[in-house]
Structure formats: structure tokens, C-alpha cells
Amino acid sequence: MDGYLGVDVGSVSTNLVIIDEEGRVLTDVYMRTRGQPIKAVQEGLREAGKQVVKGINILGCGATGSARTLTGVIVGADTVKNEITAHAVAASHEVPEVQTVLEIGGQDSKIIVLRDRIVTDFAMNTVCAAGTGSFLDHQSARLNIPIEKFGEISLKSKNPVRIAGRCSVFAESDMIHKQQMGHNTEDITAGLCEALVRNYLNNIGKGKEIVPPIVFQGGVAANTGIRAAFERALNHEIIIPQYFNVMGAIGAALLAKMEVRNKKTTSFRGFAISDVEYEASSFECKGCPNLCEIVNIAMEGKILARWGGRCGKWEQLKEEDNQEVKEVG
């Protein structure tokens, strides 16, 4: 059986999937990045290698996420694409008629508008925590309830309280005030769900034409309270794909499949790279006043790739580059 690997490395989670020729998910891995993307990718590959059915031949590999450039070098990706493209491709594969994609992860969130399977508009939030999963994580910890139960508890609310959700700091102080006034946990959690959705729509979704079918993906899609809050706010059904938390990786795998169709070969280094020693380092280029920070990725002492310069001078590797790095370092 032939398969395609997709890797999505973000600030919070690292996700890997293997799909077959029809785009069906054969195996998926979801784990925390914990500030160590190289280690997370290697652990993810090790786990995917254990789960993969014997006889599957990986024909292509794609990388996406905030650490996509680094990931692409490590795994030998055939294609490296941004998160907007990857999530749009995955959503279109799962729901061909999709016109709006809502994506909320741990540290960022985005909205993607599609028409006839083409992205026509999008917006991202990578600054404010009030529209992301970390907002709910923090508040659930203060309420002393498991984040896995947050949505379930909020659905029991009969009178959600209004909480100022424009800023996570203000939301927290407002939530404490509501607790002191005697509101129960169900009404407060429901209010927090509505606050997150309100903040999302007023900021990321502002000026966007949100029409059905609407697909909700990302880790926060597991929260039934957020889904219900979106349905109330938009007055439309919200579709949550089966693999909502690894959609970026699915998109990367689908993009890899398209890429190798033209290349006929793959650059994938294989699952054995989970045991290879990689090292990231950097130095300051003094070739001009820009003083760019150049990042090196080395495998067992040999430079595999460089990036970070504005002029592209360092991106083309030469035989003598490894010696130069030792001298600069």
C-alpha cells in the first residue's frame, strides 16, 4: 500500500498523519511540542512508525505549521506550505462544499474563506490569547475543572453570564467577579465560551463573509461548548471533521501527494531519522549592515540547510560551508 505523510508542527502541538491514495487517514499522532520541535518531530515519527501497517510505502511527505521550514529539513519534505493552505486543502477534502473554515488552536486562531475550493480571504491571530485555546486552558485551571469537561459543563448552563472576553486579563478578573457574585460554574463556563466566540468573530472574523457550510477545526473544536456558542452566534450548523485536531497535517499530506505526482520521486528521509542526531545553531552574518541571524540545521555534524538571510547568500550550501560554520561558531 502506498501512503503520504503530513507533519504539522506548531507552538503547542505536533501532529503527524499518514493517508492512503484516497486521502483516508491510516494513522495519526498528536503530541505536545513543549518548545522542542526537533525532538517532537522525531518522537512523532517514531510513534507513527510503530503504528504504520507493514508494507506501507511512503511516496511523499509534506510539512506545515509555524516550524514548517525546520520540519521540512528534518523529514525531507517534498513540499512545505503555510497553515492557511494546509487547513484549506484538508477542509475541502473533508467537506468539498465548504465555504468557511474556523480554526482555533492552543496559541493562535484563523479564519479561511473559500469559494469554489479557492481561498479568497483569510485572517490570523497570533498575538492575543483571548481567542485561542490557551484562554480556556487558563480559565479552566482557575475554575479547577478538567479542560476535557469544560464544554460538557457549559452545556448544562441555563443562564450564561456575560464575561468581558476582549482581553484574557480582563476576562479573568471579570470571571472572578462573577464567582464572587454567586454565579454557578455552569453559567460561568458558558459565559467564557461565548466570550471566546464573541472575541473571535469581532476580531478575526470582522468583515468576513461567514456562510455555510462552516467547518470548525483545531484542538478547540473538541470543546462542545464552543461549538454550541458558534452555532448560536452564527445561526448555522457547525461541521466538525473526524480528525479535527490534525487537519493541518492532513492538508500537508494531501499537498505532498499532489507534489510527488509531478516529481515522481520523494525526498522523505524515512522513519529512521527519529534516531538521528540533529542540531540547530545560528550566527550573525556581518556581510552588510543588516546583520542577519543565519540559522543552521546540522545532521550528525553536517549542515543540511540554512535560512534567515535577506539576500539568500547563505541558502546555497557549498562543500566548505561546514568548515566555515565551525570557524564562525
TAQUI-V385752 format. One record per backbone hydrogen bond with DSSP energy under -1.0 kcal/mol. NH is the residue of the N-H (numbers start at 1). CO is the residue of the C=O. If there is no record, write none. Layout:
NH	CO
NH	CO
This chain:
3	57
4	19
5	60
6	17
7	62
8	15
9	64
10	13
14	31
15	8
16	29
17	6
18	27
19	4
20	24
23	20
26	18
27	18
29	16
31	14
33	12
36	33
40	36
41	37
42	38
43	39
44	40
45	41
46	42
47	43
48	44
49	45
50	46
51	47
52	48
56	53
57	1
59	3
62	5
63	79
64	7
67	9
68	65
71	67
72	68
73	69
74	70
75	71
76	72
77	72
78	61
79	61
81	63
86	82
87	83
88	84
89	85
90	86
91	87
92	88
93	89
94	90
95	91
98	95
99	213
100	213
101	112
102	215
103	110
104	217
105	108
109	125
110	103
111	123
112	101
113	121
114	99
115	118
118	115
120	113
121	113
123	111
125	109
132	129
133	105
134	106
137	133
138	134
139	135
140	136
141	137
142	138
143	139
145	140
149	146
153	149
154	150
155	151
156	153
157	154
161	187
171	167
172	168
173	169
174	170
175	171
176	172
177	173
178	174
179	175
180	176
181	177
182	179
183	178
188	184
189	185
190	186
191	187
192	188
193	189
194	190
195	191
196	192
197	193
198	194
199	195
200	196
201	197
202	198
203	199
205	200
208	205
210	208
215	100
216	239
217	102
218	244
220	104
221	218
222	219
223	220
227	223
228	224
229	225
230	226
231	227
232	228
233	229
234	230
235	231
239	214
244	241
246	243
250	246
251	247
252	248
253	249
254	250
255	251
256	252
257	253
258	254
259	255
260	256
262	259
263	259
264	260
269	75
273	270
274	271
275	272
276	273
279	298
281	296
283	294
285	292
291	288
294	283
295	307
296	281
297	305
298	279
299	302
300	277
302	299
304	297
305	297
307	295
321	318
324	320
325	321
326	322
327	323
328	324
329	325
